[in-house]
Amino acid sequence: MKVKKKGFTLLELLIATAIFALIGASAYSGLNGMLKRREAATEVTDRAREMQRGWFILSRDFSLAAARPIREATLGSTEAALLANNQSVTAIVMTHAGRTNPGNLPRSNLQRVGYLIDDGKLKRLVWPVLDQAQDSLPYETVIFNDVDSLNLRFMDDQYNWHEQWPPPNVSLVYPEAYMPIAVDVALNLNDWGTINRLFEIAAINQ
């Protein structure tokens, strides 16, 4: 007896192919969504880590600020221990203590650092020497990305706020060594908005 062989009809094949296509599209959509959520979570984590590291560096620099003016490189004049103006390219430069010296080299533990915004990045500048020559160029490190602006305010020892430092018309014998007691940092980020931090400065005014 001859057995009749059965197979799929063209319509059944088309239906099966359509079902597999729908299952595949659904699986891809779910996988793609999961990967995007994972990528977004990674970006948030990396950004939070950047914030934590950046604010730690700022806090350390301000807390170790020292009342030590430097010799200005071009004119040979004295530059204030802490010099800041929200209108200038470099928002702030200052001297701070605590420079590490693992090799016990014969050098000071003081260091000149600064902060500026360049191409949407807050950069930290570190000069290799304290009293600079004309060819003393700073090393640059990116502290924060996606930065819109940086604004600083400084509190003097009479608890008055100033937009620049040293304050204008300050009556001191040695104004270059005059230090604020606190600094208010307002960092405007394109993704997180404005973040404010208040840092105490422990340097003692003479």
Helices and strands as residue ranges (DSSP letters): H 10-63, E 70-71, E 78-79, E 82-85, E 90-96, E 111-118, E 121-126, E 139-144, E 147-155, E 161-162, E 164-165, G 175-177, E 182-189, E 193-200
